[in-house]
Structure formats: structure tokens, C-alpha cells
Amino acid sequence: LTVDELYPGARFDLVYCIGNSIVHLNDREAVRSLAGKARRLLGAGGSFVVQIVNYDRIMRERISSLPAIDRPEQGVSFIRSYTFSGDPDYVTFETELRTGRETIADSIRLMALRSGELTAILHGAGFAAVELYGGYDRSPHTAASQATIAQAIAP
């Protein structure tokens, strides 16, 4: 079930999609569909917040790895990297989770959703305004930002 099926007619002040999860959707049409559904769930002035890594930076600089997430006190390390194919709209995200006992590796194809494209999709879904930030502290989104955070406001 989807949220609109669980709460028919309900309106929310906030809908969010964080953790770089929107780029796991199959294609850009699925992103447009999600943005439209989020817009319909929001009341006037409500926000749809989307957080992804800064794919403008990743693709421009061909960044092949992100900082490892190490938790030595728990004996865990999470290694993250990208590989690039000939398709400029996608990257392969490779992960490796290392524990004291085992290593688990995986890879998945992700959309390299750039900030301008995300902004256009959100405007196309009917949002009145879209603000981009480089962090949750509302720092400006720049070419060097680690993240792209979009706050789309419903009319």
C-alpha cells in the first residue's frame, strides 16, 4: 500500500526522501511520478525534502570513492565507491561491508541525478518554489558540496 492509499485525503506538512534513496528508482519517470505523489500529499506551504549526494560533483570530477564509514569500536567498516560506464546518466555504486567475521559486497546501478534536473522535475510536479542546499544546515549548494538537498514548497 502507498501512503495515499493508507491515508486517503490526508494532507501533510512534510514528505521526505533522504539517504540518497530517490536515485535507486528505476528511471527518471519514476522520480517524476514520486514528486507528483509527494506534491498531492502536501497541504499548502508543505515541503518535500529530497537528499542525494551531489551528482554534479561526482560526475564532473569522476569521483570514484566516498569516505569510508568506520566504526572500529563495533568492528565495522563500510566502503563505498563508484564506477562509470559510457552512460552519463548512471553510475554503478559498489559497497563493501566489513565486519570482524565477514565481508559482504554488492553493487547497484544508480541514476546520476543532477541538481538542475532534480529542480526541473520538482517544478514540473507543481511545486511553487525549490531551494537547493549543500547540507541540512541550509548551507549554500555549490559545486563542492557533498550533498544536494532540495526543499520543494507546495503552493
C-alpha positions as CSV (number, residue, x, y, z in Angstrom):
1,L,0.0,0.0,0.0
2,T,1.1,3.6,-0.7
3,V,0.7,6.5,1.7
4,D,-2.2,7.9,-0.3
5,E,-4.0,4.5,0.0
6,L,-3.3,4.3,3.7
7,Y,-4.5,7.9,4.4
8,P,-6.9,8.8,1.6
9,G,-7.5,12.6,1.5
10,A,-4.9,13.3,4.2
11,R,-2.6,16.3,3.8
12,F,0.9,16.5,5.3
13,D,3.2,19.3,6.2
14,L,6.3,17.4,5.2
15,V,7.2,14.5,3.0
16,Y,10.9,13.5,2.7
17,C,13.1,11.2,0.7
18,I,16.6,11.2,2.2
19,G,19.6,8.9,2.3
20,N,20.3,9.1,-1.5
21,S,17.3,6.8,-1.9
22,I,15.5,8.5,-4.8
23,V,18.3,7.6,-7.2
24,H,17.6,3.9,-6.6
25,L,14.3,4.3,-8.6
26,N,14.4,2.7,-12.0
27,D,14.3,5.8,-14.1
28,R,13.5,9.5,-14.3
29,E,9.9,8.9,-15.0
30,A,9.6,7.1,-11.6
31,V,11.2,10.2,-10.0
32,R,8.7,12.4,-11.7
33,S,5.9,10.1,-10.5
34,L,7.2,10.2,-6.9
35,A,7.5,14.0,-7.0
36,G,3.9,14.3,-8.2
37,K,2.6,12.0,-5.5
38,A,4.5,13.9,-2.9
39,R,3.0,17.2,-4.2
40,R,-0.5,15.8,-3.9
41,L,0.1,14.7,-0.3
42,L,1.2,18.1,0.9
43,G,-1.0,20.9,2.1
44,A,-0.4,24.5,1.1
45,G,3.1,25.5,2.1
46,G,4.2,22.0,2.9
47,S,7.7,20.8,2.0
48,F,9.0,17.9,0.0
49,V,12.7,17.4,1.0
50,V,15.0,15.3,-1.2
51,Q,18.6,14.5,-0.2
52,I,21.1,12.9,-2.6
53,V,24.8,13.1,-3.0
54,N,26.0,15.9,-5.3
55,Y,26.0,14.1,-8.6
56,D,27.0,17.3,-10.4
57,R,30.3,16.9,-8.5
58,I,30.5,13.1,-8.7
59,M,30.1,13.1,-12.5
60,R,32.2,16.2,-13.2
61,E,35.1,15.1,-11.1
62,R,34.7,11.4,-11.8
63,I,34.9,10.7,-8.0
64,S,35.4,7.0,-7.6
65,S,35.0,6.7,-3.9
66,L,33.3,8.2,-0.9
67,P,34.8,8.4,2.6
68,A,34.6,5.0,4.4
69,I,32.3,4.8,7.3
70,D,34.5,3.2,10.0
71,R,33.2,2.2,13.4
72,P,36.3,0.4,15.0
73,E,34.5,0.1,18.3
74,Q,31.9,-2.1,16.7
75,G,34.4,-3.7,14.3
76,V,32.6,-2.5,11.2
77,S,33.7,-0.7,8.1
78,F,31.5,0.4,5.2
79,I,33.4,1.1,1.9
80,R,31.7,2.9,-0.9
81,S,32.8,3.5,-4.5
82,Y,31.6,4.4,-8.0
83,T,32.4,3.1,-11.4
84,F,31.5,4.9,-14.5
85,S,30.2,3.5,-17.8
86,G,29.6,5.2,-21.1
87,D,26.2,6.3,-19.9
88,P,26.4,9.8,-18.4
89,D,23.1,9.4,-16.6
90,Y,24.0,6.4,-14.4
91,V,26.8,5.2,-12.2
92,T,27.4,1.9,-10.5
93,F,27.5,2.1,-6.7
94,E,29.7,-0.5,-5.2
95,T,29.7,-1.3,-1.4
96,E,31.6,-3.5,0.9
97,L,30.6,-4.1,4.5
98,R,33.4,-5.5,6.5
99,T,32.9,-7.0,10.0
100,G,35.3,-9.0,12.1
101,R,33.9,-12.2,10.7
102,E,32.9,-11.5,7.1
103,T,32.9,-9.2,4.1
104,I,29.7,-8.6,2.1
105,A,30.0,-6.8,-1.3
106,D,27.2,-5.5,-3.5
107,S,26.7,-3.2,-6.4
108,I,23.7,-1.4,-7.9
109,R,23.1,1.0,-10.8
110,L,22.1,4.4,-9.7
111,M,20.7,7.5,-11.5
112,A,23.3,10.3,-11.5
113,L,20.5,12.9,-10.8
114,R,22.0,16.3,-11.1
115,S,20.7,19.4,-9.2
116,G,19.3,21.2,-12.3
117,E,17.4,18.1,-13.4
118,L,16.0,17.5,-9.9
119,T,14.9,21.1,-9.7
120,A,13.2,20.9,-13.1
121,I,11.4,17.7,-12.0
122,L,10.1,19.3,-8.8
123,H,8.9,22.4,-10.6
124,G,7.2,20.1,-13.2
125,A,5.4,18.3,-10.4
126,G,3.7,21.6,-9.5
127,F,5.9,22.9,-6.6
128,A,5.8,26.7,-6.2
129,A,9.5,27.0,-5.2
130,V,12.5,24.9,-4.9
131,E,15.5,25.7,-2.8
132,L,18.8,23.8,-3.0
133,Y,21.2,23.4,-0.1
134,G,24.6,21.7,0.4
135,G,23.7,20.4,3.8
136,Y,21.0,20.0,6.4
137,D,22.3,23.2,8.0
138,R,20.9,25.0,4.9
139,S,24.4,25.9,3.7
140,P,24.5,27.0,0.1
141,H,24.6,24.4,-2.6
142,T,27.9,24.8,-4.5
143,A,30.0,22.8,-7.0
144,A,32.0,21.5,-4.0
145,S,29.0,20.5,-1.8
146,Q,29.0,16.9,-0.7
147,A,25.2,16.7,-0.8
148,T,22.3,18.1,-2.8
149,I,19.3,18.8,-0.6
150,A,16.2,20.1,-2.3
151,Q,13.3,21.7,-0.4
152,A,10.3,22.0,-2.7
153,I,7.4,24.0,-1.4
154,A,3.8,23.3,-2.3
155,P,1.7,26.3,-3.4
